[in-house]
Amino acid sequence: MKKLALHWQILLGMVAGVLFALIMTNFSWGADFVSDWIKPFGNIFINALKLIAVPLILASLIKGISDLKDISKLSKMGTRTIATYIITTVIAVTIGLVMVNLIGPGRTISEETRSDLIASYEGDASVRISDAQKQKDAGPLQALEDLVPSNIFGAASDNGNMLQVIFFAIFFGLGLILIPEKTAKPVKDFFDGFNEVILKLIDLIMLTAPYGVFALLAALVVESPSTDLFAALAMYALTVLIGLALMIGVYILLVWVFTKNKPSFFINGIAPAQLLAFSTSSSAATLPVTMERVEEHMGVHKEVTSFVLPIGATINMDGTSLYQAVAAVFIAQAFGMDLTIGAQLGIIMTATLASIGSAAVPGAGMVMLVIVLAQAGIPEAGLALIFAVDRPLDMCRTTVNVTGDAAVSLMVAKSVDMMGPPNVKEWDDDYHPEAETISQTEKV
């Protein structure tokens, strides 16, 4: 296993997990065995990644901003980052609407299947509708108010408050820039060292990644709903998957055009983070690995990764916004509704804004979908139609979210001239002269 690249190790773990679960389902005790003795290891793996998400953002963002030494550079990078994220999100929603209108998956659902799906998942749907209603009842500036934490320790205690942590880190980093360099040096040195420790912890956690994804995939398979429901939603799932695949193609094209790097460079660089995103369904949990891959394996400077990627993990949800567009029109088609061009343009705007407000945790996109449905006048109860396949599709759209974050960081880095050659750091940092010789030979 050690001789294989990390993404191949993770892929083998995923395949082994699925096969193991399929074997276990043939035994009456198999599902309970996987849930009781296998799934906990997957949860431990996710918890370990989430454990270092907030410390990583604090350390890397403060370090990255203080290293800029110039507020104008921060302003330039921030403007380009937000603008690029918004553009890619609009592209994603547009792709989703085009695909769902061309394929028309909702027209294939029979009245009987629709009734069965709603009956099976109406309880889950009501919970999401209730959560979304709380957000709708908030004032127009509630999102701005929520951005500023009243207590940084309280904000850092919950990964759902990632934007508040980012705000504090940016604010703190600005303070370091504005005070004399001699006074700031001890604080900067602390965060430099703190950041290196967190990066080393990421390397150690990733040693267990193949086993973690084995447990996660095994649990997913044994807990899946009946195959009959999946069959009824196959066209919908296929539409979402085609749209997500096209969006990854857009990222590869953008990286190729703007950075002149070959598609294989980008794909090989981000593959482990993609597979981890697929397994965990969480951009936040995958963030440490995404930062490590983009910085060490694609040559993006730390100043860029520490600023662009934490923000992207929170506000850039291209896969989620694409899925929301497809789901909204699919539900409308299932209920026999014809959405006007104006209504679909409204979906583009609402899905873009909703994806920005979507938390970087599993299932958050479902809550934001309720807002999209309400804006388009589509019955929120239709949410129950798509619950059966939401978990596997959540895995796929999280993969796209993470890929988008990496692509934008490369584009922003190129635009501000902060890209260099890859600089891979092995987990143990042992010096192997033969490895260096091989590396030099490969470069020649």
SULQUILIN-V94019 format. One record per pair of residues at least 24 apart in sequence whose ideal C-beta (glycine too) atoms are under 7 Angstrom apart, sorted by the first residue. I is the first residue (numbers start at 1). J is the second residue. D is the distance in whole Angstrom. If there is no record, write none. Layout:
i->[I | I]
j->[J | J]
d->[D | D]
This chain:
i->[1 | 6 | 6 | 7 | 7 | 7 | 9 | 10 | 10 | 10 | 10 | 10 | 10 | 11 | 12 | 13 | 13 | 13 | 13 | 14 | 14 | 14 | 14 | 16 | 17 | 17 | 17 | 17 | 17 | 17 | 18 | 18 | 20 | 21 | 21 | 21 | 22 | 24 | 25 | 30 | 31 | 34 | 34 | 34 | 35 | 35 | 38 | 38 | 38 | 39 | 39 | 41 | 41 | 41 | 42 | 42 | 42 | 42 | 45 | 45 | 45 | 46 | 46 | 46 | 48 | 49 | 49 | 49 | 49 | 50 | 50 | 50 | 52 | 52 | 52 | 52 | 53 | 53 | 53 | 53 | 53 | 54 | 54 | 54 | 55 | 56 | 56 | 56 | 57 | 57 | 57 | 57 | 57 | 58 | 58 | 59 | 59 | 59 | 59 | 60 | 60 | 60 | 61 | 61 | 61 | 61 | 61 | 61 | 61 | 62 | 62 | 62 | 62 | 63 | 63 | 63 | 63 | 64 | 64 | 64 | 64 | 65 | 65 | 65 | 65 | 65 | 66 | 66 | 66 | 66 | 66 | 67 | 68 | 68 | 69 | 71 | 71 | 76 | 77 | 77 | 77 | 80 | 80 | 81 | 81 | 81 | 81 | 84 | 84 | 84 | 85 | 85 | 85 | 85 | 86 | 88 | 88 | 88 | 89 | 89 | 89 | 89 | 89 | 90 | 90 | 91 | 92 | 92 | 92 | 92 | 93 | 93 | 93 | 93 | 93 | 93 | 94 | 95 | 95 | 95 | 95 | 96 | 96 | 96 | 96 | 96 | 97 | 97 | 97 | 97 | 97 | 99 | 99 | 99 | 99 | 100 | 100 | 100 | 100 | 100 | 101 | 103 | 103 | 104 | 105 | 105 | 105 | 105 | 106 | 106 | 106 | 106 | 106 | 107 | 108 | 109 | 109 | 113 | 114 | 114 | 117 | 117 | 117 | 117 | 118 | 118 | 118 | 121 | 121 | 121 | 122 | 122 | 124 | 125 | 125 | 125 | 125 | 128 | 128 | 128 | 128 | 129 | 129 | 129 | 131 | 132 | 132 | 132 | 135 | 136 | 143 | 159 | 159 | 160 | 160 | 162 | 162 | 162 | 163 | 166 | 166 | 166 | 199 | 202 | 202 | 202 | 203 | 204 | 206 | 207 | 209 | 213 | 216 | 216 | 217 | 220 | 225 | 229 | 230 | 230 | 233 | 233 | 233 | 236 | 236 | 237 | 237 | 239 | 240 | 240 | 240 | 241 | 243 | 243 | 244 | 244 | 244 | 244 | 244 | 247 | 247 | 247 | 247 | 248 | 248 | 251 | 251 | 251 | 254 | 254 | 255 | 255 | 255 | 258 | 258 | 259 | 259 | 259 | 259 | 269 | 269 | 269 | 270 | 270 | 273 | 273 | 274 | 274 | 274 | 277 | 277 | 277 | 278 | 278 | 278 | 278 | 281 | 281 | 281 | 281 | 282 | 282 | 282 | 282 | 283 | 283 | 283 | 283 | 283 | 284 | 284 | 284 | 286 | 287 | 290 | 290 | 290 | 294 | 294 | 296 | 296 | 296 | 296 | 297 | 297 | 298 | 298 | 299 | 299 | 299 | 299 | 300 | 300 | 300 | 300 | 300 | 301 | 301 | 301 | 301 | 303 | 304 | 304 | 304 | 304 | 305 | 308 | 308 | 308 | 309 | 309 | 312 | 312 | 313 | 313 | 314 | 315 | 316 | 316 | 316 | 316 | 317 | 317 | 317 | 317 | 318 | 318 | 318 | 319 | 319 | 319 | 319 | 319 | 320 | 320 | 320 | 320 | 320 | 321 | 321 | 321 | 322 | 323 | 323 | 323 | 324 | 324 | 324 | 324 | 324 | 324 | 325 | 327 | 327 | 328 | 328 | 328 | 328 | 331 | 331 | 331 | 331 | 332 | 334 | 334 | 335 | 335 | 337 | 339 | 343 | 346 | 346 | 347 | 347 | 350 | 362 | 363 | 365 | 366]
j->[210 | 206 | 272 | 271 | 272 | 275 | 210 | 209 | 210 | 213 | 272 | 275 | 276 | 275 | 210 | 210 | 211 | 213 | 214 | 213 | 217 | 275 | 279 | 214 | 213 | 214 | 215 | 216 | 217 | 218 | 217 | 221 | 218 | 218 | 221 | 222 | 221 | 222 | 222 | 222 | 222 | 218 | 219 | 222 | 219 | 222 | 215 | 218 | 219 | 215 | 219 | 211 | 212 | 215 | 212 | 215 | 216 | 219 | 208 | 212 | 215 | 280 | 282 | 285 | 205 | 205 | 280 | 285 | 288 | 159 | 284 | 285 | 198 | 201 | 202 | 288 | 159 | 284 | 285 | 287 | 288 | 156 | 159 | 165 | 198 | 198 | 287 | 288 | 162 | 165 | 166 | 169 | 310 | 165 | 169 | 191 | 194 | 195 | 198 | 195 | 291 | 306 | 166 | 169 | 170 | 173 | 306 | 307 | 310 | 169 | 172 | 173 | 191 | 191 | 192 | 195 | 306 | 302 | 303 | 306 | 307 | 170 | 173 | 174 | 177 | 307 | 173 | 176 | 177 | 184 | 188 | 303 | 177 | 303 | 177 | 174 | 177 | 416 | 307 | 412 | 416 | 412 | 415 | 308 | 311 | 408 | 412 | 408 | 411 | 412 | 312 | 315 | 316 | 408 | 352 | 318 | 404 | 408 | 316 | 318 | 321 | 352 | 355 | 348 | 352 | 250 | 247 | 318 | 321 | 322 | 321 | 322 | 325 | 348 | 351 | 352 | 348 | 243 | 246 | 247 | 322 | 243 | 322 | 323 | 325 | 326 | 325 | 329 | 344 | 347 | 348 | 239 | 242 | 243 | 326 | 239 | 325 | 326 | 329 | 330 | 329 | 235 | 239 | 333 | 235 | 236 | 239 | 330 | 330 | 331 | 332 | 333 | 334 | 333 | 235 | 232 | 334 | 232 | 334 | 385 | 229 | 384 | 385 | 388 | 381 | 384 | 385 | 384 | 387 | 388 | 381 | 384 | 387 | 381 | 383 | 384 | 387 | 366 | 367 | 370 | 383 | 370 | 380 | 383 | 367 | 367 | 370 | 371 | 371 | 371 | 357 | 284 | 361 | 359 | 361 | 284 | 314 | 360 | 314 | 310 | 311 | 314 | 292 | 288 | 289 | 292 | 427 | 427 | 289 | 427 | 276 | 279 | 279 | 280 | 279 | 391 | 388 | 388 | 388 | 389 | 386 | 388 | 389 | 330 | 386 | 389 | 393 | 326 | 323 | 326 | 393 | 396 | 322 | 326 | 319 | 322 | 396 | 397 | 400 | 318 | 319 | 322 | 400 | 400 | 403 | 403 | 404 | 407 | 407 | 411 | 407 | 410 | 411 | 411 | 414 | 410 | 411 | 414 | 419 | 293 | 297 | 298 | 403 | 406 | 402 | 406 | 399 | 402 | 403 | 398 | 399 | 402 | 395 | 396 | 398 | 399 | 362 | 394 | 395 | 398 | 360 | 361 | 362 | 398 | 313 | 360 | 398 | 401 | 402 | 313 | 360 | 361 | 402 | 313 | 402 | 405 | 406 | 406 | 409 | 422 | 423 | 424 | 425 | 422 | 424 | 410 | 422 | 419 | 420 | 421 | 422 | 409 | 410 | 413 | 418 | 419 | 413 | 418 | 419 | 420 | 418 | 409 | 412 | 413 | 418 | 409 | 408 | 409 | 412 | 405 | 409 | 405 | 408 | 360 | 405 | 360 | 356 | 401 | 404 | 405 | 408 | 355 | 358 | 365 | 401 | 400 | 401 | 404 | 397 | 398 | 399 | 400 | 401 | 355 | 358 | 365 | 397 | 401 | 351 | 352 | 355 | 397 | 365 | 393 | 397 | 351 | 354 | 365 | 368 | 369 | 372 | 351 | 369 | 386 | 372 | 373 | 376 | 378 | 373 | 378 | 382 | 385 | 378 | 382 | 385 | 379 | 382 | 378 | 376 | 376 | 375 | 376 | 372 | 376 | 375 | 394 | 394 | 397 | 390]
d->[7 | 7 | 4 | 4 | 4 | 6 | 4 | 5 | 6 | 6 | 6 | 4 | 7 | 6 | 6 | 3 | 6 | 5 | 4 | 5 | 5 | 7 | 7 | 5 | 7 | 4 | 7 | 7 | 3 | 4 | 5 | 6 | 5 | 4 | 4 | 5 | 6 | 6 | 6 | 7 | 4 | 5 | 6 | 5 | 7 | 7 | 5 | 5 | 6 | 6 | 4 | 7 | 7 | 4 | 6 | 3 | 4 | 6 | 6 | 3 | 7 | 5 | 7 | 5 | 5 | 6 | 7 | 4 | 6 | 6 | 7 | 5 | 6 | 6 | 7 | 6 | 6 | 5 | 7 | 6 | 7 | 5 | 7 | 6 | 5 | 5 | 7 | 5 | 7 | 5 | 6 | 6 | 5 | 6 | 5 | 5 | 5 | 4 | 6 | 5 | 7 | 4 | 6 | 4 | 7 | 6 | 5 | 6 | 6 | 5 | 5 | 5 | 5 | 5 | 6 | 5 | 6 | 6 | 5 | 3 | 5 | 6 | 3 | 7 | 7 | 7 | 5 | 4 | 6 | 7 | 5 | 5 | 7 | 6 | 6 | 7 | 6 | 7 | 6 | 6 | 6 | 5 | 6 | 5 | 6 | 7 | 5 | 5 | 6 | 6 | 6 | 6 | 4 | 6 | 7 | 5 | 6 | 7 | 7 | 5 | 5 | 5 | 6 | 6 | 6 | 6 | 5 | 4 | 5 | 4 | 5 | 6 | 5 | 5 | 5 | 6 | 7 | 5 | 5 | 6 | 6 | 5 | 4 | 7 | 3 | 5 | 5 | 7 | 6 | 7 | 7 | 5 | 6 | 5 | 7 | 5 | 7 | 4 | 4 | 6 | 7 | 7 | 5 | 6 | 4 | 4 | 5 | 5 | 4 | 7 | 7 | 2 | 4 | 5 | 5 | 6 | 5 | 5 | 6 | 7 | 7 | 6 | 5 | 7 | 6 | 4 | 7 | 4 | 4 | 7 | 7 | 5 | 5 | 6 | 4 | 4 | 7 | 5 | 5 | 6 | 6 | 5 | 5 | 7 | 5 | 5 | 3 | 5 | 7 | 6 | 6 | 5 | 7 | 5 | 6 | 6 | 5 | 6 | 5 | 6 | 6 | 6 | 7 | 4 | 7 | 6 | 4 | 6 | 6 | 6 | 6 | 4 | 5 | 7 | 7 | 7 | 5 | 4 | 6 | 6 | 7 | 6 | 5 | 5 | 7 | 5 | 6 | 6 | 6 | 5 | 5 | 6 | 5 | 6 | 6 | 6 | 5 | 6 | 5 | 6 | 7 | 6 | 5 | 6 | 6 | 5 | 6 | 4 | 6 | 6 | 5 | 5 | 7 | 5 | 6 | 5 | 7 | 5 | 7 | 6 | 4 | 4 | 6 | 5 | 5 | 7 | 5 | 6 | 6 | 5 | 5 | 4 | 5 | 7 | 7 | 5 | 4 | 5 | 5 | 5 | 6 | 5 | 5 | 7 | 4 | 4 | 6 | 5 | 6 | 6 | 4 | 6 | 5 | 5 | 6 | 6 | 6 | 5 | 5 | 6 | 6 | 5 | 6 | 5 | 6 | 6 | 6 | 5 | 5 | 5 | 5 | 6 | 6 | 4 | 7 | 6 | 6 | 4 | 7 | 7 | 6 | 6 | 6 | 4 | 5 | 6 | 6 | 4 | 5 | 5 | 6 | 4 | 6 | 5 | 6 | 6 | 5 | 7 | 6 | 6 | 7 | 4 | 5 | 7 | 5 | 6 | 6 | 4 | 3 | 6 | 7 | 3 | 5 | 5 | 5 | 4 | 5 | 6 | 4 | 6 | 4 | 7 | 6 | 6 | 5 | 4 | 6 | 7 | 7 | 5 | 5 | 5 | 6 | 6 | 5 | 6 | 6 | 6 | 7 | 5 | 4 | 6 | 5 | 6 | 6 | 6 | 6 | 7 | 6 | 5 | 6 | 6 | 6 | 6 | 4 | 6 | 6 | 7 | 6]
